Amino acid sequence: MESSDFKPETGCLSIIVLGASGDLAKKKTFPALFHLHRQGFLESDVLHIFGYARSKMSDNEMRDRLRGYLTPCQGCEVLREEDVSKFMELIKYVSGSYDAEEGFLLLDKEISAVEDSTEGSSRRLFYFALPPSVYPPVCKMIKSFCMSKSDKGGWTRIVVEKPFGRDLDSAEALSTQIGELFDESQIYRIDHYLGKELVQNLLVLRFANRLFLPLWNHENISNVQIVFKEDFGTEGRGGYFNQYGIIRDILQNHLLQVLCLVAMEKPVSLKPEHIRDAKVKVLQSILPINDEEVVIGQYEGYKDDPTVPKDSNTPTFATMVLRIHNERWEGVPFILKAGKSLNSKKAEIRVQFKDVPGDIFKSKKLGRNEFVIRLQPSEAIYLKLTVKEPGLEMKTALSELDLSYRQRYQDVVIPEAYERLILDTIRGDQQHFVRRDELKVAWEIFTPYLHKIDKNEVHSVPYKPGSRGPVEADKLAEKVGYVQTHGYVWIPPTLAKVSK
């Protein structure tokens, strides 16, 4: 997680988790902070953590609520009480409203007290574990009462979670409200998919290996699939999920961000702005969505949730084809697929190459070469190849060149996405965060189709829980050129130590 360009800062670091009593804070934000502290990336002598929410409770009550959510760091066998206790000592709790000055004045007083006792600059990081509807009033309160002290130097940064609006207009309105109060350099729009280890590896794979440079174009690649599957439904979150649906929840942000990294041109450098410029250029080249190249679905039983309207058209599944109108990708379908209550849980990228011309081995029936990046679970990178089966006869079979992380990097801790992104925020590295113009173009792509769903102009087709999703989705993928491999199954290698 170290960066050669990172220059350590000194002074008090105050991390304020807004919405500290909510699920996101308890399940993701605080555990990520604990792991960073446990691994030595956050130093106790300058670090102070504040929880802020409407609930009335003491510091100790807040700490007790969090204990059950803290887990051992990856690579650690047990959760040590000593580590937990040291972390808990850093946490204070402040109760207050999100739109009234009293609570934020008290919060500023508490932060200032610890800053006054620490030499150096005043660094304040506000993490919004809150619904977007309260972002504007909270931003106003922070701007008015809780900015870092100018006489101490340092900075104030805010981290905001998706969803960033529901469509183009609402996203732009939210961006404008926040942008009137904070500079773009102070705003970190978090998409945790950009913090995943295998997503971070995409730029290295593409631009540091000569092997891929001549292959990565429409001359050689038939199609690209970016897949997100869950084997469970909404599980008590039906009312919340129903407001957004799978396209807003997964495709418009997570999968589209991955598409950008797969499809972008080589950036001028690894500076955050150059990388984000390259991503925006890809988004601007995406053609309007063709209704004939979309399948939306809803699993049977979704509307049994009492919080979901009986006439809900909200999709819990979507397969959507995006097409990039540029020299590199003309004619190559990018198939985005996401769904709940499917037959497996995984996220992966599949780059499928075209058939071999003049196939003298008649191996076409086996399936195509595919370059697969398994994002989760069992992180891996593997290349499906046709090889000769061992034996006296000239028979071919599909096999793979395989880099499985658990086997290859047995003694390396792979950080969680939230850990990496919080650390990036502290370091001021915006490479893995979404810029305002990037967000705007992403919404321009999806908003017209989302409005059709909202108006019931297109309808979700039913599919059975535990299935691959609607059969129409497989037919669509086949229609645009994806060839499914039958009889081949990738098996993650065992974790047994490899002899050297």
Secondary structure, DSSP 8 states (H G I E B T S, - for coil): ---TT-----EEEEEEEETTTSHHIIIIIHHHHHHHHHTTSS-TTTEEEEEEESS---HHHHHHHHHTT----TT-SS--HHHHHHHHTTEEEEE--SS-HHHHHHHHHHHHHHHHTS-SEEEEEEEE-S-GGGHHHHHHHHHHH----GGG-EEEEEEEES---SSHHHHHHHHHHHHTTS-GGGEEEE-GGGGSHHHHTHHHHHHS-TTTTTTSSTTTEEEEEEEEE-SS--TT-HHHHHTTHHIIIIIIIIIHHHHHHHH----SSSSHHHHHHHHHHHHHTB----GGGEEEEEETTGGGSTTS-TT----SEEEEEEEB-STTTTT-EEEEEEESSBS--EEEEEEEE---SS-TT--GGG---EEEEEEESS-EEEEEEEEE-SSSS--EEEEEEEEEHHHHTTT-----HHHHHHHHHHHT--TTEE-HHHHHHHHHHHHHHHHHHHTTSS--EEE-TTBSS-HHHHHHHHHTT-----S--------S----
